[in-house]
Amino acid sequence: MAKNNETEVQVNSINIIGNGTSIVGDIQGEGDIRVDGNLKGTLLTKGRVVVGTTGVFSGEITCKNADISGKVEGKIKVSELLSLKSSSKFSGDIITNKLAIEPNALFTGTCNMAGNQIQHGIGKPQIVEQKETVK
């Protein structure tokens, strides 16, 4: 049996921006981030982003998975699953592999189902074009 020489770091940290807290700026992380307060800027993580029912976000989010229950304006790029919960209000652009929208969720904007072409690594988030070779 072959050994895998690559070491994958498991990050189980959860960062919380609590209700009553306001932040303007850019946040990068490896773990999950929960927004229950106000955040304006850029949010980049390899983990999950949760915007709670009291959360308000304005800017750009790039992550692996996202659950939106609060208000988000801007652009969100999710490499796996984006869930817009029934209490969510989203206005802007969505790029994701999978999208789940619950009844009563509000969505105004555009959606691009980009497959799993989104890289959520720290540094330069981007969409990678897939090219097929024909034999």
Secondary structure, DSSP 8 states (H G I E B T S, - for coil): -------------EEEE-TT-EEEEEEEESSEEEESSEEEEEEEESSEEEE-TT-EEEEEEEESEEEE-SEEEEEEEEEEEEEE-TT-EEEEEEEEEEEEE-TT-EEEEEEEE-TT-EE--SS--EE--------
